[in-house]
């Protein structure tokens, strides 16, 4: 059983990371405002999860999410809705490389936040390697190709969404710590996230809120399954059996995967000058995780 869990957990994280990497290609594919795709993706995912809940209730007598579940999930869901609406909009206004390498800073920023909000004890010495990642981000953002699709507006939108995503992760940890199951979490999160995503979609793209072309609808349904069901479901599942350090290690390679997929499917390019920055981001993230794990192991040996 332990060997099975040791294999299934990391595979779940790898599957989620691959789905997320591919999702940004799908978002940019139809050329539709990202906030519109985000809203309809949430709507389709909401229908899926509540149909599943209804089936489970009828077939097995499983209860619907309790009031307590709604209380703990709602704050995380509102931030997730804001994150996805703004992130999808930013994705259509900047390059996948910029988007992914900004988001790659999450594990480094989360460590001190975990200390502040959950009294966790991060390995502070390990975080010094984060300087590599922050230096790398500066290089990636400063040396894009002249004919690239990245814009300052898009990068600022992504940075804003990044902050919302950090809040979502922290509040997700809080909800999971209170025993909220994967299915209940996902079923509550999707409709509540729509509440936060609605004003963003209407403000940015009120005149195209109802998609009018097959490519947009195809991207919506692909994303609803790819990220709204599969990726987030795998990640929430993995959080219960995989250490956060392992999750971070596996996800460290996602920016490179996304950049490669954007080159293959969208024709997005990067400049040679950006390559060292991308390498620094990934190396910095991996060193933070490895050093942190070693420090933690040494501490446990000393205590024992």
Backbone torsions as a table, in degrees:
resi	resn	phi	psi	omega
1	UNK	NA	-41.7	-179.1
2	UNK	-65.4	-40.9	178.5
3	UNK	-63.3	-39.9	179.7
4	UNK	-62.9	-45.4	179.3
5	UNK	-64.9	-38.2	-179.9
6	UNK	-63.8	-27.7	179.5
7	UNK	-89.9	-44.2	-175.8
8	UNK	-64.3	-41.2	-178.1
9	UNK	-59.1	-57.9	178.5
10	UNK	-60.4	-35.7	177.1
11	UNK	-64.2	-35.7	177.3
12	UNK	-64.3	-42.5	178.4
13	UNK	-65.6	-42.5	178.8
14	UNK	-62.5	-41.7	177.5
15	UNK	-63.1	-42.9	178.6
16	UNK	-63.7	-42.8	-179.7
17	UNK	-62.3	-41.1	178.7
18	UNK	-65.7	-41.0	178.1
19	UNK	-62.4	-44.1	179.1
20	UNK	-64.2	-40.2	179.6
21	UNK	-61.2	-41.4	-179.4
22	UNK	-74.7	-25.2	-174.4
23	UNK	-63.2	-34.4	-178.2
24	UNK	-69.0	-29.2	172.9
25	UNK	-66.0	-43.1	-179.5
26	UNK	-65.3	-38.5	179.5
27	UNK	-60.6	-43.9	-174.6
28	UNK	-83.1	-15.7	-173.7
29	UNK	-57.1	-49.6	-174.4
30	UNK	-82.2	-14.0	-178.3
31	UNK	77.8	19.1	179.7
32	UNK	-93.5	148.4	176.5
33	UNK	-50.3	131.9	-175.0
34	UNK	-61.9	-33.3	-178.8
35	UNK	-64.8	-33.0	177.8
36	UNK	-68.0	-46.4	178.0
37	UNK	-60.8	-40.3	-179.6
38	UNK	-61.0	-44.8	-176.9
39	UNK	-64.8	-47.5	-178.0
40	UNK	-70.4	-30.8	175.0
41	UNK	-63.1	-42.2	176.7
42	UNK	-64.1	-39.6	-179.1
43	UNK	-62.9	-45.7	-179.9
44	UNK	-65.1	-42.7	179.5
45	UNK	-64.7	-35.6	177.8
46	UNK	-61.5	-46.4	178.9
47	UNK	-59.5	-45.1	-179.2
48	UNK	-58.4	-51.6	-174.8
49	UNK	-65.4	-36.1	-178.3
50	UNK	-79.0	-28.4	170.8
51	UNK	-65.0	-41.2	177.9
52	UNK	-64.1	-41.5	177.8
53	UNK	-62.3	-42.4	179.7
54	UNK	-62.9	-42.8	177.8
55	UNK	-61.6	-45.5	-179.2
56	UNK	-63.3	-36.0	179.7
57	UNK	-68.1	-43.9	-178.4
58	UNK	-72.2	-44.1	-174.2
59	UNK	-77.9	-36.1	-173.4
60	UNK	-121.9	-3.4	-179.6
61	UNK	74.1	16.5	-179.8
62	UNK	-68.2	137.8	-178.6
63	UNK	-73.4	156.8	172.7
64	UNK	-76.4	164.2	-179.4
65	UNK	-54.2	136.3	-177.7
66	UNK	-79.0	170.3	177.2
67	UNK	-61.9	-36.8	178.2
68	UNK	-63.0	-40.5	177.5
69	UNK	-61.3	-45.7	178.0
70	UNK	-59.5	-39.2	-178.3
71	UNK	-63.1	-42.0	-176.9
72	UNK	-80.8	-29.3	-176.3
73	UNK	-85.8	-32.1	-173.4
74	UNK	-54.4	-48.3	179.6
75	UNK	-58.5	-42.7	178.6
76	UNK	-64.7	-39.7	-178.0
77	UNK	-65.8	-39.6	179.1
78	UNK	-63.0	-42.4	177.6
79	UNK	-68.1	-35.2	177.2
80	UNK	-64.9	-41.1	178.2
81	UNK	-61.2	-44.0	177.1
82	UNK	-64.3	-41.8	179.7
83	UNK	-59.2	-50.8	-173.6
84	UNK	-69.4	-36.5	179.9
85	UNK	-67.1	-44.9	-179.2
86	UNK	-73.7	-39.1	-179.7
87	UNK	-64.4	-44.4	179.2
88	UNK	-63.8	-35.8	176.7
89	UNK	-66.6	-45.1	177.9
90	UNK	-62.1	-33.5	-179.1
91	UNK	-62.5	-30.0	179.9
92	UNK	-86.0	-3.3	-177.3
93	UNK	-120.1	4.7	176.9
94	UNK	-147.9	177.8	-179.1
95	UNK	-82.8	155.5	176.5
96	UNK	-62.2	-35.6	179.5
97	UNK	-60.8	-48.1	178.8
98	UNK	-60.5	-46.8	-177.5
99	UNK	-59.0	-50.5	-174.8
100	UNK	-70.1	-37.6	-177.1
101	UNK	-77.0	-23.7	169.6
102	UNK	-67.0	-46.3	-179.5
103	UNK	-66.2	-20.6	-178.8
104	UNK	-66.7	-13.5	179.6
105	UNK	-78.2	-8.0	-174.3
106	UNK	-53.1	-50.2	-177.8
107	UNK	-59.2	-34.5	-178.0
108	UNK	-73.3	-40.1	-179.7
109	UNK	-74.0	-31.9	-177.4
110	UNK	-66.7	-30.0	-176.0
111	UNK	-58.8	-53.8	177.7
112	UNK	-66.9	-29.5	177.4
113	UNK	-67.3	-37.1	175.8
114	UNK	-62.7	-34.9	177.1
115	UNK	-67.0	-42.9	-177.1
116	UNK	-69.3	-43.0	-171.1
117	UNK	-98.4	-25.9	-176.1
118	UNK	-122.3	7.3	-180.0
119	UNK	57.5	27.0	174.7
120	UNK	-70.9	161.4	-178.1
121	UNK	-118.1	84.3	180.0
122	UNK	-67.7	158.3	177.3
123	UNK	-84.0	94.8	-172.2
124	UNK	-60.5	-34.5	179.5
125	UNK	-63.2	-33.2	-179.5
126	UNK	-67.3	-31.8	-175.4
127	UNK	-68.3	-14.9	179.5
128	UNK	-62.4	-25.9	178.3
129	UNK	-69.3	-13.8	178.3
130	UNK	-61.3	-21.1	177.8
131	UNK	-60.5	-31.1	175.7
132	UNK	-61.2	-45.5	-176.9
133	UNK	-67.0	-43.1	-179.9
134	UNK	-66.6	-37.6	175.3
135	UNK	-64.2	-42.1	178.9
136	UNK	-61.5	-41.5	178.3
137	UNK	-61.2	-42.4	178.8
138	UNK	-59.9	-39.6	178.9
139	UNK	-67.9	-45.8	-178.9
140	UNK	-59.6	-43.4	-176.8
141	UNK	-76.1	-23.0	-174.5
142	UNK	-93.3	-20.3	-171.9
143	UNK	-123.9	43.4	177.4
144	UNK	-72.0	159.1	179.1
145	UNK	-65.4	148.8	-178.0
146	UNK	-61.4	-31.2	-178.5
147	UNK	-98.5	18.5	-177.5
148	UNK	-75.3	171.5	-176.9
149	UNK	-100.7	-1.1	-177.3
150	UNK	-71.8	142.4	176.2
151	UNK	-133.9	158.0	177.9
152	UNK	-64.0	-40.5	178.0
153	UNK	-58.0	-46.1	179.8
154	UNK	-62.9	-42.0	-180.0
155	UNK	-64.5	-38.7	178.5
156	UNK	-67.4	-37.8	176.2
157	UNK	-63.5	-42.4	179.0
158	UNK	-64.0	-41.1	178.8
159	UNK	-63.2	-39.3	177.1
160	UNK	-64.2	-45.5	178.4
161	UNK	-63.2	-34.6	178.7
162	UNK	-60.0	-42.4	178.6
163	UNK	-63.7	-41.7	177.5
164	UNK	-64.0	-36.4	-179.7
165	UNK	-66.4	-38.5	177.3
166	UNK	-61.1	-43.7	177.5
167	UNK	-62.3	-39.5	178.0
168	UNK	-61.0	-44.7	-179.4
169	UNK	-63.6	-41.5	179.9
170	UNK	-64.8	-42.7	-179.4
171	UNK	-73.9	-27.7	174.0
172	UNK	-65.0	-42.8	177.9
173	UNK	-60.1	-40.2	178.9
174	UNK	-63.3	-44.8	-179.6
175	UNK	-65.1	-43.4	-179.2
176	UNK	-66.0	-33.1	178.6
177	UNK	-65.9	-22.7	178.3
178	UNK	-94.0	14.9	171.6
179	UNK	86.2	14.8	178.4
180	UNK	-70.4	128.4	-177.8
181	UNK	-77.0	164.5	-179.8
182	UNK	-59.8	-48.4	-177.2
183	UNK	-64.5	-46.6	179.9
184	UNK	-63.1	-40.0	179.7
185	UNK	-61.2	-49.1	-178.2
186	UNK	-65.4	-40.0	-177.6
187	UNK	-67.3	-35.4	178.5
188	UNK	-80.0	-38.3	-175.3
189	UNK	-62.3	-43.5	-172.7
190	UNK	-62.1	-51.7	180.0
191	UNK	-67.3	-36.0	179.3
192	UNK	-67.7	-37.9	178.0
193	UNK	-61.5	-32.1	178.0
194	UNK	-61.2	-33.1	179.4
195	UNK	-61.3	-43.6	179.6
196	UNK	-74.5	-32.8	-176.9
197	UNK	-77.7	-23.9	-175.5
198	UNK	-60.8	-53.6	-179.4
199	UNK	-61.6	-33.5	178.6
200	UNK	-64.8	-45.2	-179.3
201	UNK	-64.7	-43.5	-178.9
202	UNK	-68.8	-36.2	-179.4
203	UNK	-69.0	-41.0	-175.1
204	UNK	-84.7	-37.6	-172.0
205	UNK	-143.8	52.4	-178.1
206	UNK	-63.5	-30.5	-176.5
207	UNK	-80.1	-10.1	178.8
208	UNK	-129.8	30.5	-176.6
209	UNK	-65.9	-33.5	176.2
210	UNK	-95.6	108.3	-178.6
211	UNK	-58.8	141.8	-176.7
212	UNK	-123.7	18.4	177.6
213	UNK	-139.7	148.6	-175.6
214	UNK	-60.9	-34.0	-178.1
215	UNK	-63.5	-38.9	179.4
216	UNK	-65.3	-45.7	179.1
217	UNK	-63.9	-36.9	177.8
218	UNK	-63.2	-44.0	-180.0
219	UNK	-64.9	-36.7	179.4
220	UNK	-62.7	-47.5	-178.1
221	UNK	-70.2	-35.9	176.9
222	UNK	-63.1	-45.5	-179.5
223	UNK	-66.6	-37.4	-180.0
224	UNK	-59.2	-39.6	179.6
225	UNK	-81.2	-45.3	-172.8
226	UNK	-65.0	-48.4	-177.8
227	UNK	-107.9	-41.1	-176.8
228	UNK	-65.6	-26.7	-178.9
229	UNK	-115.7	-60.3	-170.9
230	UNK	-70.7	-58.1	-172.6
231	UNK	-63.1	-52.9	-178.3
232	UNK	-66.8	-36.3	177.0
233	UNK	-61.9	-44.4	178.5
234	UNK	-63.6	-40.4	-177.2
235	UNK	-69.5	-44.3	178.4
236	UNK	-63.2	-39.4	176.9
237	UNK	-62.2	-44.7	-175.4
238	UNK	-67.9	-28.4	-176.9
239	UNK	-60.9	-21.0	-178.0
240	UNK	-86.0	-20.0	-174.8
241	UNK	-126.1	-6.9	-178.3
242	UNK	-116.9	129.4	177.1
243	UNK	-58.7	145.6	-178.0
244	UNK	-59.3	-31.8	178.9
245	UNK	-64.4	-40.3	178.8
246	UNK	-66.6	-41.5	177.2
247	UNK	-58.7	-45.8	-179.1
248	UNK	-63.1	-39.8	180.0
249	UNK	-61.7	-46.4	-178.8
250	UNK	-65.6	-40.7	-177.0
251	UNK	-75.1	-12.3	-179.2
252	UNK	-61.5	-28.0	-179.6
253	UNK	-86.3	-3.8	-176.5
254	UNK	-62.0	-41.6	179.6
255	UNK	-57.4	-41.4	179.2
256	UNK	-65.2	-39.9	178.2
257	UNK	-62.8	-45.3	-179.9
258	UNK	-62.9	-43.3	179.7
259	UNK	-62.1	-41.5	177.8
260	UNK	-63.7	-44.7	-179.8
261	UNK	-65.4	-36.1	177.7
262	UNK	-66.4	-35.2	176.4
263	UNK	-67.7	-42.4	-177.9
264	UNK	-68.1	-49.0	-170.2
265	UNK	-96.5	-26.2	-176.0
266	UNK	-113.4	-10.7	-179.1
267	UNK	74.5	17.1	178.0
268	UNK	-70.9	142.4	-177.3
269	UNK	-116.4	159.7	171.5
270	UNK	-125.5	156.6	177.3
271	UNK	-90.9	156.9	179.1
272	UNK	-60.7	-31.8	-179.3
273	UNK	-67.3	-22.6	-179.9
274	UNK	-79.4	-23.3	-174.9
275	UNK	-56.4	-46.0	177.9
276	UNK	-60.5	-37.4	178.6
277	UNK	-63.8	-42.5	178.5
278	UNK	-62.3	-41.2	178.7
279	UNK	-63.8	-40.6	-179.8
280	UNK	-63.6	-39.3	179.2
281	UNK	-60.4	-49.4	-177.7
282	UNK	-67.4	-44.2	-179.9
283	UNK	-62.6	-43.7	179.3
284	UNK	-60.1	-44.1	180.0
285	UNK	-63.1	-43.9	-179.1
286	UNK	-66.1	-41.2	179.6
287	UNK	-64.8	-37.3	176.7
288	UNK	-60.0	-45.6	-178.3
289	UNK	-66.7	-48.8	-176.7
290	UNK	-63.4	-47.6	-178.8
291	UNK	-64.2	-39.0	178.6
292	UNK	-63.3	-42.0	179.3
293	UNK	-65.6	-40.9	179.8
294	UNK	-65.8	-41.6	179.4
295	UNK	-63.7	-40.1	179.5
296	UNK	-65.0	-42.0	179.5
297	UNK	-64.4	-41.8	179.6
298	UNK	-65.2	-37.1	179.0
299	UNK	-64.6	-42.4	-179.7
300	UNK	-65.5	-39.8	178.4
301	UNK	-63.9	-39.1	-179.4
302	UNK	-65.7	-41.3	-178.8
303	UNK	-67.1	-40.9	-178.8
304	UNK	-72.7	NA	NA
